[in-house]
Amino acid sequence: MAALTPVDVLAAYRFGIFPMSHLREDPELFWVDPDMRGLLPIGGLHISRSLARRMRSGLYHVTFDTAFDLVMEGCADRSETWINPEIFRLYKGLRDIGHAHSVEVWQGDTLVGGCYGVAIGGAFFGESMFSRATDASKVALAYLIDRLRRSGFTLFDTQFLTPHLASLGGYELPRHSYRLRLQAATAQCVEFAVGPAPTAYDVIQLNGQTS
């Protein structure tokens, strides 16, 4: 059986499924098609006052697409992970053909958080995130949603809804409703914008709902 290619993975995403493995050591992949799909709003992200203060503090700075491999490694750096060598190979391949992107959160020269995912048309599929400092993954998501909004994306798929994502305004859709949204979003002609990250003030003002 021929090995999966990044193009195969893109086709699967368009259909509404995505690959995972059971464990880091497991060489096999399986396809996932949740009954309920997690989503984050593009525009209207819930940014708490404490998160807004941290973003404005200047403690962190944010970049895009400068350390994709390090972000994947950070996401896999936990006792149990579904990011096995085959996932690494496929998503680095998606990066190489312009469909995978990363957000990096730095404290000085140290990478302390980030997330990565896949872009197809106006849909972005968040794959994983990590944090080695307080709120670093939330900062990464805030900046990512800002970039998606500015680029014209209409769907941010988080696969599953976790308490962490729910605290930021995440919600769920049943499979049928999700696929209708997915079909419309992937048909858009949208590109992930390039360039430096905006200021924290711009991200909070234009995208956040603080409380």
Backbone as a printed PyTorch tensor [residue, N CA C, xyz], in Angstrom:
tensor([[[  0.8520,  -1.2010,   0.0000],
         [  0.0000,   0.0000,   0.0000],
         [  0.8850,   1.2470,   0.0000]],

        [[  0.5950,   2.1650,  -0.9160],
         [  1.4160,   3.3730,  -1.0320],
         [  1.2440,   4.2500,   0.1940]],

        [[  2.3310,   4.9390,   0.5620],
         [  2.2810,   5.8440,   1.7070],
         [  1.3920,   7.0370,   1.4000]],

        [[  0.7530,   7.5600,   2.4260],
         [ -0.0470,   8.7700,   2.2690],
         [  0.8360,   9.9270,   1.8340]],

        [[  0.2690,  10.8230,   1.0570],
         [  0.9630,  12.0410,   0.6460],
         [  0.2490,  13.2470,   1.2430]],

        [[  0.9240,  14.4020,   1.3000],
         [  0.2360,  15.6120,   1.7520],
         [ -1.0150,  15.9250,   0.9350]],

        [[ -1.0020,  15.6200,  -0.3580],
         [ -2.1830,  15.8640,  -1.1960],
         [ -3.3470,  14.9830,  -0.7520]],

        [[ -3.0550,  13.7350,  -0.3570],
         [ -4.1010,  12.8620,   0.1750],
         [ -4.7310,  13.4670,   1.4310]],

        [[ -3.8930,  14.0440,   2.2930],
         [ -4.3880,  14.6360,   3.5370],
         [ -5.2810,  15.8370,   3.2360]],

        [[ -4.8910,  16.6510,   2.2600],
         [ -5.7370,  17.7900,   1.8780],
         [ -7.1060,  17.3220,   1.3950]],

        [[ -7.1310,  16.2620,   0.6020],
         [ -8.4050,  15.7370,   0.1140],
         [ -9.2700,  15.2670,   1.2790]],

        [[ -8.6490,  14.6460,   2.2700],
         [ -9.4000,  14.1770,   3.4300],
         [ -9.9950,  15.3500,   4.2060]],

        [[ -9.2130,  16.4070,   4.4030],
         [ -9.7230,  17.5830,   5.1050],
         [-10.9320,  18.1640,   4.3910]],

        [[-10.8840,  18.2180,   3.0800],
         [-12.0170,  18.7680,   2.3200],
         [-13.2740,  17.9310,   2.5250]],

        [[-13.0950,  16.6570,   2.8020],
         [-14.2270,  15.7600,   3.0370],
         [-14.6960,  15.8080,   4.4830]],

        [[-13.8710,  16.3490,   5.3770],
         [-14.2710,  16.4990,   6.7690],
         [-13.6080,  15.5360,   7.7270]],

        [[-12.5390,  14.8510,   7.2950],
         [-11.8490,  13.9200,   8.1750],
         [-10.3770,  14.3040,   8.2830]],

        [[ -9.7090,  13.8040,   9.3100],
         [ -8.3060,  14.1470,   9.5160],
         [ -7.5830,  12.9500,  10.1360]],

        [[ -6.2570,  12.8660,   9.9620],
         [ -5.5120,  11.7050,  10.4600],
         [ -4.9770,  11.9130,  11.8690]],

        [[ -4.8780,  10.8030,  12.6050],
         [ -4.2320,  10.7870,  13.9140],
         [ -3.5600,   9.4280,  14.0880]],

        [[ -2.7330,   9.3240,  15.1120],
         [ -2.2100,   8.0220,  15.5220],
         [ -2.5800,   7.8160,  16.9860]],

        [[ -2.4800,   6.5760,  17.4490],
         [ -2.8180,   6.3040,  18.8410],
         [ -1.7200,   6.7800,  19.7850]],

        [[ -0.4690,   6.5610,  19.3960],
         [  0.6640,   6.8870,  20.2450],
         [  1.8420,   7.3280,  19.3910]],

        [[  2.7850,   8.0040,  19.9900],
         [  4.0070,   8.4140,  19.3030],
         [  4.7130,   7.2140,  18.6730]],

        [[  4.7200,   6.0850,  19.3740],
         [  5.4510,   4.9190,  18.9140],
         [  4.6770,   4.0950,  17.8850]],

        [[  3.4000,   4.3870,  17.7010],
         [  2.5700,   3.6440,  16.7540],
         [  2.8040,   4.1730,  15.3440]],

        [[  3.2800,   3.3360,  14.4080],
         [  3.5540,   3.8380,  13.0530],
         [  2.3000,   4.0370,  12.2070]],

        [[  1.1720,   3.5270,  12.6700],
         [ -0.0540,   3.5740,  11.8780],
         [ -0.8510,   4.8450,  12.1440]],

        [[ -1.6320,   5.2450,  11.1350],
         [ -2.5620,   6.3620,  11.2620],
         [ -3.9830,   5.8580,  11.0930]],

        [[ -4.9420,   6.5990,  11.6280],
         [ -6.3470,   6.3060,  11.3990],
         [ -7.0710,   7.6240,  11.1390]],

        [[ -8.2410,   7.5300,  10.5070],
         [ -9.0030,   8.7250,  10.1530],
         [-10.0590,   9.0040,  11.2020]],

        [[-10.2470,  10.2930,  11.5080],
         [-11.1800,  10.7160,  12.5470],
         [-12.2730,  11.5760,  11.9160]],

        [[-13.5170,  11.2950,  12.2950],
         [-14.6820,  12.0210,  11.7810],
         [-15.6510,  12.2280,  12.9420]],

        [[-15.4060,  13.2390,  13.8050],
         [-16.2050,  13.3880,  15.0330],
         [-17.6800,  13.6480,  14.7570]],

        [[-18.5330,  13.1330,  15.6350],
         [-19.9660,  13.4420,  15.5470],
         [-20.2070,  14.9300,  15.7580]],

        [[-19.4870,  15.5250,  16.7120],
         [-19.5750,  16.9520,  17.0060],
         [-18.2170,  17.5760,  16.7340]],

        [[-18.2080,  18.7010,  16.0220],
         [-16.9490,  19.3320,  15.6250],
         [-16.7470,  20.6230,  16.3980]],

        [[-15.5420,  20.8030,  16.9390],
         [-15.2100,  22.0250,  17.6470],
         [-14.8180,  23.1370,  16.6920]],

        [[-15.2750,  24.3500,  16.9840],
         [-14.9630,  25.5260,  16.1720],
         [-14.6450,  26.6950,  17.0900]],

        [[-13.8140,  27.6120,  16.5970],
         [-13.5930,  28.8910,  17.2640],
         [-14.1100,  30.0000,  16.3640]],

        [[-14.7380,  31.0260,  16.9400],
         [-15.2290,  32.1340,  16.1230],
         [-14.0740,  32.9690,  15.5690]],

        [[-14.1970,  33.3710,  14.3360],
         [-13.2130,  34.2850,  13.7350],
         [-13.7950,  35.6900,  13.8780]],

        [[-13.2700,  36.4280,  14.8200],
         [-13.9030,  37.6700,  15.2430],
         [-14.7800,  37.3380,  16.4420]],

        [[-14.6060,  38.0740,  17.5120],
         [-15.3810,  37.7790,  18.7060],
         [-14.7340,  36.7690,  19.6170]],

        [[-13.4280,  36.5600,  19.4770],
         [-12.7080,  35.6980,  20.4050],
         [-12.8320,  36.2590,  21.8240]],

        [[-13.0690,  35.3920,  22.8020],
         [-13.1650,  35.8420,  24.1930],
         [-11.7570,  35.9900,  24.7690]],

        [[-11.3600,  37.2160,  25.0560],
         [-10.0610,  37.5010,  25.6530],
         [-10.3090,  38.0550,  27.0560]],

        [[ -9.9040,  37.3050,  28.0700],
         [-10.1100,  37.7540,  29.4460],
         [ -9.2460,  38.9810,  29.7270]],

        [[ -9.5980,  39.7050,  30.7640],
         [ -8.7970,  40.8750,  31.1240],
         [ -7.3720,  40.4790,  31.4800]],

        [[ -7.2250,  39.3290,  32.1390],
         [ -5.8720,  38.8920,  32.5090],
         [ -5.0540,  38.5400,  31.2740]],

        [[ -5.6810,  37.8990,  30.2830],
         [ -4.9670,  37.5870,  29.0500],
         [ -4.6140,  38.8630,  28.2920]],

        [[ -5.5380,  39.8110,  28.2530],
         [ -5.2580,  41.0820,  27.5740],
         [ -4.0820,  41.8000,  28.2370]],

        [[ -4.0390,  41.7920,  29.5710],
         [ -2.9100,  42.4270,  30.2680],
         [ -1.5950,  41.7400,  29.9050]],

        [[ -1.6230,  40.4200,  29.8340],
         [ -0.3960,  39.6920,  29.5070],
         [  0.0460,  40.0050,  28.0730]],

        [[ -0.8980,  40.0970,  27.1640],
         [ -0.5600,  40.4090,  25.7780],
         [  0.0390,  41.8040,  25.6550]],

        [[ -0.4820,  42.7550,  26.4440],
         [  0.0120,  44.1280,  26.3680],
         [  1.3110,  44.3440,  27.1440]],

        [[  1.6840,  43.3700,  27.9700],
         [  2.8350,  43.5570,  28.8630],
         [  4.1740,  43.6120,  28.1300]],

        [[  4.2230,  43.0760,  26.9260],
         [  5.4960,  43.0130,  26.2100],
         [  6.3640,  41.8350,  26.6080]],

        [[  5.8150,  40.9560,  27.4610],
         [  6.5840,  39.7910,  27.9000],
         [  6.8680,  38.8490,  26.7400]],

        [[  5.9080,  38.7050,  25.8290],
         [  6.0490,  37.8010,  24.6940],
         [  6.0680,  38.5880,  23.3900]],

        [[  6.6980,  38.0080,  22.3730],
         [  6.5080,  38.5060,  21.0120],
         [  6.1500,  37.3350,  20.1110]],

        [[  5.4360,  37.6280,  19.0420],
         [  4.8050,  36.6020,  18.2240],
         [  5.3120,  36.6880,  16.7840]],

        [[  5.5300,  35.5150,  16.1820],
         [  5.8980,  35.4240,  14.7690],
         [  5.0160,  34.3770,  14.0920]],

        [[  5.0340,  34.3950,  12.7800],
         [  4.3100,  33.4120,  11.9860],
         [  5.2780,  32.7060,  11.0340]],

        [[  5.1360,  31.3930,  10.9480],
         [  5.8440,  30.5940,   9.9330],
         [  7.3600,  30.7580,   9.9820]],

        [[  7.9260,  30.9520,  11.1610],
         [  9.3800,  31.0650,  11.2650],
         [ 10.0200,  29.8470,  11.9320]],

        [[  9.2190,  28.9980,  12.6030],
         [  9.7950,  27.8570,  13.3170],
         [  8.7860,  26.7100,  13.3510]],

        [[  8.2950,  26.3330,  12.1770],
         [  7.2460,  25.3180,  12.0840],
         [  7.6760,  24.0110,  12.7450]],

        [[  8.8740,  23.5380,  12.4310],
         [  9.3400,  22.2700,  12.9960],
         [  9.4060,  22.3320,  14.5150]],

        [[  9.8930,  23.4450,  15.0620],
         [  9.9980,  23.5850,  16.5130],
         [  8.6200,  23.6020,  17.1670]],

        [[  7.6460,  24.2000,  16.5060],
         [  6.2870,  24.2090,  17.0540],
         [  5.7220,  22.7920,  17.0820]],

        [[  5.8980,  22.0370,  15.9950],
         [  5.4310,  20.6520,  15.9950],
         [  6.1100,  19.8530,  17.1010]],

        [[  7.4160,  20.0660,  17.2630],
         [  8.1470,  19.3520,  18.3150],
         [  7.6340,  19.7470,  19.6950]],

        [[  7.3170,  21.0330,  19.8810],
         [  6.7630,  21.4780,  21.1480],
         [  5.4110,  20.8450,  21.4260]],

        [[  4.5790,  20.7300,  20.3920],
         [  3.2590,  20.1130,  20.5610],
         [  3.3710,  18.6330,  20.9040]],

        [[  4.4210,  17.9780,  20.4010],
         [  4.6140,  16.5470,  20.6610],
         [  5.3550,  16.2790,  21.9580]],

        [[  5.8730,  17.3210,  22.6000],
         [  6.7040,  17.1580,  23.7960],
         [  5.8320,  17.0090,  25.0360]],

        [[  5.2130,  15.8570,  25.1620],
         [  4.3720,  15.5300,  26.3120],
         [  4.4030,  14.0250,  26.4940]],

        [[  3.9300,  13.5580,  27.6270],
         [  4.0630,  12.1330,  27.9400],
         [  3.3110,  11.2620,  26.9460]],

        [[  2.1440,  11.7060,  26.4790],
         [  1.3880,  10.9770,  25.4670],
         [  1.0260,  11.9300,  24.3440]],

        [[  1.2540,  11.5010,  23.1110],
         [  0.9430,  12.3450,  21.9590],
         [  0.5510,  11.4770,  20.7820]],

        [[ -0.3070,  12.0250,  19.9280],
         [ -0.6750,  11.3420,  18.6900],
         [  0.2230,  11.7770,  17.5350]],

        [[  1.1860,  12.6680,  17.8030],
         [  2.0780,  13.1700,  16.7480],
         [  3.2500,  12.2010,  16.6110]],

        [[  3.1250,  11.2710,  15.6970],
         [  4.1690,  10.2810,  15.4530],
         [  5.0220,  10.7080,  14.2580]],

        [[  6.0670,   9.9640,  13.9000],
         [  6.9210,  10.3740,  12.7730],
         [  6.1690,  10.5590,  11.4680]],

        [[  5.1280,   9.7580,  11.2310],
         [  4.3660,   9.9000,   9.9900],
         [  3.5920,  11.2240,   9.9660]],

        [[  3.0440,  11.6250,  11.1010],
         [  2.3820,  12.9290,  11.1830],
         [  3.3940,  14.0440,  10.9280]],

        [[  4.5700,  13.9360,  11.5330],
         [  5.6180,  14.9240,  11.2650],
         [  5.8830,  15.0200,   9.7670]],

        [[  6.0630,  13.8900,   9.1180],
         [  6.3950,  13.8850,   7.6880],
         [  5.2960,  14.5480,   6.8540]],

        [[  4.0570,  14.1850,   7.1200],
         [  2.9500,  14.6980,   6.3150],
         [  2.7520,  16.1960,   6.4970]],

        [[  2.8280,  16.6750,   7.7380],
         [  2.5360,  18.0910,   7.9610],
         [  3.7030,  18.9890,   7.5710]],

        [[  4.9160,  18.4770,   7.6630],
         [  6.0370,  19.2280,   7.1000],
         [  5.8990,  19.3020,   5.5870]],

        [[  5.3760,  18.2240,   4.9740],
         [  5.0920,  18.2700,   3.5410],
         [  4.0170,  19.2800,   3.2030]],

        [[  2.9870,  19.3750,   4.0450],
         [  1.9530,  20.3850,   3.8260],
         [  2.5180,  21.7910,   3.9670]],

        [[  3.4390,  21.9780,   4.9080],
         [  4.1220,  23.2760,   5.0220],
         [  4.8890,  23.5850,   3.7360]],

        [[  5.5810,  22.5970,   3.2130],
         [  6.4130,  22.8240,   2.0320],
         [  5.6000,  23.2310,   0.8140]],

        [[  4.3230,  22.8050,   0.7410],
         [  3.4920,  23.1860,  -0.4020],
         [  2.5460,  24.3330,  -0.0530]],

        [[  2.7700,  24.9750,   1.0980],
         [  2.0660,  26.2080,   1.4300],
         [  0.7310,  26.0500,   2.1260]],

        [[  0.4100,  24.8490,   2.6200],
         [ -0.8950,  24.6480,   3.2560],
         [ -0.8370,  24.5280,   4.7640]],

        [[  0.3430,  24.4230,   5.3580],
         [  0.4470,  24.3440,   6.8170],
         [  1.1830,  25.5750,   7.3300]],

        [[  0.7170,  26.0850,   8.4600],
         [  1.2620,  27.3200,   9.0170],
         [  1.4200,  27.1800,  10.5290]],

        [[  2.3300,  27.9840,  11.0690],
         [  2.5710,  27.9590,  12.5090],
         [  2.5690,  29.3740,  13.0710]],

        [[  2.2390,  29.4630,  14.3460],
         [  2.3350,  30.7030,  15.1170],
         [  3.2990,  30.4190,  16.2610]],

        [[  4.2710,  31.2950,  16.4560],
         [  5.2840,  31.0940,  17.4870],
         [  5.2080,  32.2090,  18.5270]],

        [[  5.2580,  31.8410,  19.7950],
         [  5.2760,  32.8020,  20.8930],
         [  6.6420,  32.6890,  21.5710]],

        [[  7.3400,  33.8070,  21.6380],
         [  8.7080,  33.8300,  22.1400],
         [  8.8050,  34.6690,  23.4000]],

        [[  9.6400,  34.2360,  24.3060],
         [ 10.0530,  35.0450,  25.4530],
         [ 11.5530,  35.2310,  25.3000]],

        [[ 11.9350,  36.4130,  24.8450],
         [ 13.3160,  36.5920,  24.4340],
         [ 13.5930,  35.7210,  23.2180]],

        [[ 14.6310,  34.8940,  23.2990],
         [ 14.9680,  33.9950,  22.2020],
         [ 14.4390,  32.5860,  22.4140]],

        [[ 13.6000,  32.3980,  23.4330],
         [ 13.1020,  31.0670,  23.7790],
         [ 11.6670,  30.8970,  23.2940]],

        [[ 11.4200,  29.8140,  22.5760],
         [ 10.0710,  29.5000,  22.1310],
         [  9.2860,  28.9330,  23.3110]],

        [[  8.2370,  29.6310,  23.7300],
         [  7.4890,  29.2200,  24.9210],
         [  6.0680,  28.7760,  24.5980]],

        [[  5.6550,  28.8680,  23.3630],
         [  4.3140,  28.4280,  23.0100],
         [  4.0840,  28.5590,  21.5180]],

        [[  2.9930,  27.9670,  21.0650],
         [  2.6670,  28.0840,  19.6560],
         [  1.5810,  27.1130,  19.2530]],

        [[  1.1920,  27.1990,  18.0080],
         [  0.2290,  26.2620,  17.4490],
         [  0.4630,  26.1550,  15.9480]],

        [[ -0.0690,  25.0970,  15.3530],
         [  0.0710,  24.9200,  13.9080],
         [ -1.2190,  24.3230,  13.3530]],

        [[ -1.4000,  24.4650,  12.0560],
         [ -2.5940,  23.9260,  11.4290],
         [ -2.5100,  24.0040,   9.9200]],

        [[ -3.6280,  23.6920,   9.2860],
         [ -3.7020,  23.5370,   7.8360],
         [ -4.7300,  24.5170,   7.2760]],

        [[ -4.3770,  25.1650,   6.1750],
         [ -5.2720,  26.1150,   5.5090],
         [ -5.6900,  25.5760,   4.1450]],

        [[ -6.9970,  25.5800,   3.9040],
         [ -7.5480,  25.2180,   2.5960],
         [ -8.6520,  26.2140,   2.2850]],

        [[ -8.4660,  27.0220,   1.2510],
         [ -9.4480,  28.0500,   0.9510],
         [ -9.6330,  28.9540,   2.1550]],

        [[-10.8890,  29.1400,   2.5680],
         [-11.1800,  29.9810,   3.7290],
         [-11.3640,  29.2030,   5.0100]],

        [[-10.8590,  27.9700,   5.0450],
         [-10.9500,  27.1350,   6.2450],
         [ -9.5600,  26.9170,   6.8180]],

        [[ -9.4610,  27.0290,   8.1380],
         [ -8.2120,  26.7220,   8.8280],
         [ -8.4950,  25.6380,   9.8490]],

        [[ -7.6470,  24.6120,   9.8480],
         [ -7.8190,  23.4560,  10.7160],
         [ -6.6970,  23.4560,  11.7480]],

        [[ -7.0280,  23.8360,  12.9750],
         [ -6.0330,  23.8630,  14.0290],
         [ -5.6820,  22.4440,  14.4580]],

        [[ -4.4060,  22.1260,  14.4420],
         [ -3.9820,  20.7640,  14.7380],
         [ -3.5680,  20.5700,  16.1970]],

        [[ -2.6980,  21.3990,  16.6990],
         [ -2.2260,  21.2340,  18.0680],
         [ -1.5970,  22.5260,  18.5390]],

        [[ -1.4400,  22.6510,  19.8510],
         [ -0.7890,  23.8200,  20.4270],
         [ -0.0560,  23.4000,  21.6910]],

        [[  0.8540,  24.2330,  22.1310],
         [  1.5790,  23.9250,  23.3580],
         [  1.9160,  25.2100,  24.0810]],

        [[  2.2340,  25.0680,  25.3500],
         [  2.5790,  26.2240,  26.1760],
         [  3.6030,  25.8220,  27.2160]],

        [[  4.6760,  26.5900,  27.3030],
         [  5.6860,  26.3880,  28.3370],
         [  5.7750,  27.6030,  29.2590]],

        [[  4.8460,  28.5350,  29.1140],
         [  4.7870,  29.7250,  29.9530],
         [  3.3230,  30.1410,  30.0490]],

        [[  2.9880,  30.8770,  31.0710],
         [  1.5950,  31.2220,  31.3470],
         [  0.9250,  31.8990,  30.1500]],

        [[ -0.1940,  31.3210,  29.7170],
         [ -1.0550,  31.8760,  28.6590],
         [ -0.3990,  31.8800,  27.2790]],

        [[  0.7450,  31.2320,  27.0980],
         [  1.4220,  31.3190,  25.7960],
         [  0.5800,  30.7240,  24.6730]],

        [[ -0.1100,  29.6060,  24.9160],
         [ -0.9290,  29.0220,  23.8560],
         [ -2.1490,  29.8940,  23.5630]],

        [[ -2.7020,  30.5460,  24.5900],
         [ -3.8350,  31.4540,  24.3670],
         [ -3.3950,  32.6730,  23.5550]],

        [[ -2.2010,  33.1680,  23.8240],
         [ -1.6620,  34.2760,  23.0320],
         [ -1.5160,  33.8440,  21.5740]],

        [[ -1.0030,  32.6360,  21.3490],
         [ -0.8450,  32.1290,  19.9870],
         [ -2.1890,  32.0740,  19.2730]],

        [[ -3.2230,  31.5930,  19.9500],
         [ -4.5450,  31.5070,  19.3250],
         [ -5.1140,  32.8890,  19.0140]],

        [[ -4.9220,  33.8260,  19.9160],
         [ -5.4340,  35.1810,  19.6820],
         [ -4.8080,  35.7850,  18.4310]],

        [[ -3.4990,  35.6270,  18.2850],
         [ -2.8230,  36.1670,  17.1090],
         [ -3.1900,  35.3910,  15.8450]],

        [[ -3.3710,  34.0850,  15.9820],
         [ -3.7650,  33.2990,  14.8170],
         [ -5.1370,  33.7180,  14.3250]],

        [[ -6.0930,  33.8820,  15.2300],
         [ -7.4320,  34.2920,  14.8120],
         [ -7.3920,  35.6740,  14.1780]],

        [[ -6.5600,  36.5600,  14.7040],
         [ -6.3970,  37.8730,  14.0870],
         [ -5.8960,  37.7300,  12.6440]],

        [[ -4.9130,  36.8720,  12.4270],
         [ -4.3810,  36.6780,  11.0720],
         [ -5.4320,  36.0670,  10.1530]],

        [[ -6.2140,  35.1190,  10.6600],
         [ -7.2700,  34.5180,   9.8410],
         [ -8.3290,  35.5490,   9.4720]],

        [[ -8.7050,  36.3660,  10.4300],
         [ -9.7080,  37.4030,  10.1730],
         [ -9.2220,  38.3800,   9.1170]],

        [[ -7.9910,  38.8430,   9.2470],
         [ -7.4380,  39.7930,   8.2890],
         [ -7.2980,  39.1790,   6.9070]],

        [[ -7.0890,  37.8640,   6.8460],
         [ -6.9070,  37.1900,   5.5620],
         [ -8.2230,  36.8700,   4.8710]],

        [[ -9.3300,  36.8780,   5.6160],
         [-10.6330,  36.5800,   5.0290],
         [-11.1370,  35.1720,   5.2680]],

        [[-10.5220,  34.4340,   6.1840],
         [-11.0070,  33.0940,   6.5140],
         [-12.3650,  33.1730,   7.2000]],

        [[-13.1670,  32.1220,   7.0250],
         [-14.5060,  32.1050,   7.6140],
         [-14.7400,  30.9150,   8.5390]],

        [[-13.8070,  29.9640,   8.5880],
         [-13.9890,  28.7720,   9.4130],
         [-12.6860,  28.4420,  10.1220]],

        [[-12.7530,  28.2760,  11.4510],
         [-11.6050,  27.8250,  12.2340],
         [-12.0230,  26.5500,  12.9500]],

        [[-11.5790,  25.4370,  12.4140],
         [-11.9070,  24.1060,  12.9120],
         [-10.8830,  23.7120,  13.9760]],

        [[-11.3490,  23.4060,  15.1940],
         [-10.4490,  22.9530,  16.2630],
         [-10.5580,  21.4520,  16.4950]],

        [[-11.3120,  20.7560,  15.6410],
         [-11.5210,  19.3100,  15.7140],
         [-12.4130,  18.9370,  16.8930]],

        [[-11.9280,  19.1360,  18.1110],
         [-12.7100,  18.8360,  19.3130],
         [-12.8300,  20.1090,  20.1550]],

        [[-13.8190,  20.1310,  21.0270],
         [-13.9860,  21.2630,  21.9400],
         [-13.4650,  20.8680,  23.3140]],

        [[-12.4210,  21.5380,  23.7670],
         [-11.8720,  21.3020,  25.1010],
         [-12.2950,  22.4480,  26.0200]],

        [[-12.2000,  22.2640,  27.3370],
         [-12.4930,  23.3780,  28.2500],
         [-11.6360,  24.6060,  27.9560]],

        [[-10.3750,  24.3920,  27.5760],
         [ -9.4710,  25.4960,  27.2320],
         [-10.0400,  26.2980,  26.0680]],

        [[-10.5010,  25.6090,  25.0200],
         [-11.0530,  26.2960,  23.8490],
         [-12.4150,  26.9090,  24.1640]],

        [[-13.2060,  26.2350,  24.9820],
         [-14.5090,  26.7920,  25.3540],
         [-14.3460,  28.1080,  26.1040]],

        [[-13.2830,  28.2280,  26.8960],
         [-13.0460,  29.4660,  27.6450],
         [-12.7350,  30.6320,  26.7200]],

        [[-12.3440,  30.3340,  25.4820],
         [-12.0410,  31.3660,  24.4980],
         [-13.2080,  31.6240,  23.5460]],

        [[-14.3280,  30.9680,  23.7900],
         [-15.4970,  31.1570,  22.9400],
         [-15.7620,  30.0170,  21.9860]],

        [[-15.0550,  28.8880,  22.1350],
         [-15.2650,  27.7430,  21.2650],
         [-16.6580,  27.1510,  21.4260]],

        [[-17.1400,  26.5130,  20.3550],
         [-18.4630,  25.8990,  20.3600],
         [-18.4360,  24.6620,  19.4610]],

        [[-19.5370,  23.9380,  19.4140],
         [-19.6160,  22.7100,  18.6310],
         [-20.7340,  22.7740,  17.6000]],

        [[-20.5270,  22.0390,  16.4990],
         [-21.5640,  21.8320,  15.4940],
         [-21.6720,  20.3410,  15.2020]],

        [[-22.8860,  19.8360,  14.9500],
         [-23.0110,  18.4410,  14.5270],
         [-22.3960,  18.2490,  13.1340]],

        [[-22.0600,  17.0200,  12.8210],
         [-21.3130,  16.7110,  11.5980],
         [-21.9620,  17.3010,  10.3420]],

        [[-23.2530,  17.1360,  10.1700],
         [-23.9080,  17.6140,   8.9430],
         [-23.7680,  19.1280,   8.7980]],

        [[-24.0350,  19.8690,   9.8810],
         [-23.9280,  21.3280,   9.8170],
         [-22.4900,  21.7570,   9.5690]],

        [[-21.5650,  21.0530,  10.2060],
         [-20.1480,  21.3660,   9.9960],
         [-19.7640,  21.1970,   8.5360]],

        [[-20.2030,  20.1120,   7.9100],
         [-19.7930,  19.8540,   6.5200],
         [-20.3600,  20.8920,   5.5610]],

        [[-21.5260,  21.4210,   5.8580],
         [-22.0510,  22.5110,   5.0330],
         [-21.1620,  23.7470,   5.1580]],

        [[-20.7630,  24.0800,   6.3870],
         [-19.8460,  25.1970,   6.6000],
         [-18.5040,  24.9370,   5.9250]],

        [[-18.0310,  23.7060,   6.0480],
         [-16.7390,  23.3290,   5.4650],
         [-16.7540,  23.4830,   3.9510]],

        [[-17.8050,  23.0060,   3.3140],
         [-17.8930,  23.0860,   1.8540],
         [-17.8430,  24.5320,   1.3770]],

        [[-18.5660,  25.4030,   2.0590],
         [-18.5730,  26.8150,   1.6670],
         [-17.2140,  27.4570,   1.9090]],

        [[-16.5680,  27.1330,   3.0220],
         [-15.2990,  27.7700,   3.3670],
         [-14.1730,  27.3270,   2.4430]],

        [[-14.0870,  26.0320,   2.1540],
         [-12.9880,  25.5550,   1.2980],
         [-13.1400,  26.0160,  -0.1420]],

        [[-14.3420,  26.4420,  -0.5370],
         [-14.5480,  26.9420,  -1.8970],
         [-14.0730,  28.3830,  -2.0620]],

        [[-13.7620,  29.0650,  -0.9650],
         [-13.3050,  30.4480,  -1.0430],
         [-11.8850,  30.5290,  -1.6140]],

        [[-11.5970,  31.6420,  -2.2220],
         [-10.2440,  31.9210,  -2.7070],
         [ -9.5660,  32.8360,  -1.6900]],

        [[ -8.8760,  32.2360,  -0.7260],
         [ -8.2730,  32.9620,   0.3890],
         [ -6.8490,  32.4570,   0.5860]],

        [[ -5.9510,  33.3560,   0.9210],
         [ -4.5860,  32.9630,   1.2340],
         [ -4.2050,  33.4580,   2.6180]],

        [[ -3.4600,  32.6460,   3.3420],
         [ -2.9550,  33.0040,   4.6560],
         [ -1.9800,  34.1640,   4.5040]],

        [[ -2.2920,  35.3030,   5.1130],
         [ -1.4940,  36.5140,   4.9080],
         [ -0.0790,  36.3380,   5.4460]],

        [[  0.8650,  36.9490,   4.7790],
         [  2.2490,  36.9390,   5.2330],
         [  2.5540,  38.2790,   5.9050]],

        [[  3.6840,  38.3300,   6.5940],
         [  4.0940,  39.5780,   7.2150],
         [  4.1880,  39.4580,   8.7170]],

        [[  4.7170,  40.4970,   9.3560],
         [  4.9020,  40.4750,  10.8100],
         [  3.5810,  40.5190,  11.5560]],

        [[  3.6170,  40.1260,  12.8130],
         [  2.4260,  40.1680,  13.6580],
         [  2.0820,  41.6090,  14.0000]],

        [[  0.7970,  41.9190,  14.1450],
         [  0.3980,  43.2650,  14.5740],
         [  0.6990,  43.4660,  16.0510]],

        [[  0.4190,  44.6430,  16.5520],
         [  0.6110,  44.8960,  17.9830],
         [ -0.4720,  44.1840,  18.7830]],

        [[ -0.1800,  43.9490,  20.0480],
         [ -1.1710,  43.3410,  20.9330],
         [ -2.4200,  44.2110,  21.0220]],

        [[ -2.2460,  45.5170,  21.0320],
         [ -3.3920,  46.4290,  21.1190],
         [ -4.3320,  46.2350,  19.9350]],

        [[ -3.7660,  46.0640,  18.7280],
         [ -4.6000,  45.8560,  17.5470],
         [ -5.3450,  44.5280,  17.6300]],

        [[ -4.6730,  43.4790,  18.0780],
         [ -5.3080,  42.1710,  18.1790],
         [ -6.4690,  42.2260,  19.1600]],

        [[ -6.2650,  42.8430,  20.3020],
         [ -7.3150,  42.9190,  21.3190],
         [ -8.4750,  43.7860,  20.8430]],

        [[ -8.1740,  44.9230,  20.2620],
         [ -9.2220,  45.8640,  19.8640],
         [-10.0650,  45.3290,  18.7130]],

        [[ -9.4170,  44.7110,  17.7220],
         [-10.1320,  44.3150,  16.5180],
         [-10.7960,  42.9510,  16.6100]],

        [[-10.3280,  42.0920,  17.5160],
         [-10.7930,  40.7210,  17.5210],
         [-11.4260,  40.2620,  18.8170]],

        [[-11.0810,  40.8910,  19.9220],
         [-11.4530,  40.3210,  21.2020],
         [-12.7270,  40.8820,  21.8030]],

        [[-13.3390,  40.0420,  22.6270],
         [-14.4290,  40.4580,  23.5020],
         [-13.9110,  40.2390,  24.9140]],

        [[-13.5280,  41.3010,  25.5920],
         [-12.8910,  41.1400,  26.9000],
         [-13.9250,  41.1540,  28.0100]],

        [[-13.5750,  40.4530,  29.0850],
         [-14.4440,  40.4470,  30.2720],
         [-13.6080,  40.0900,  31.4780]]])
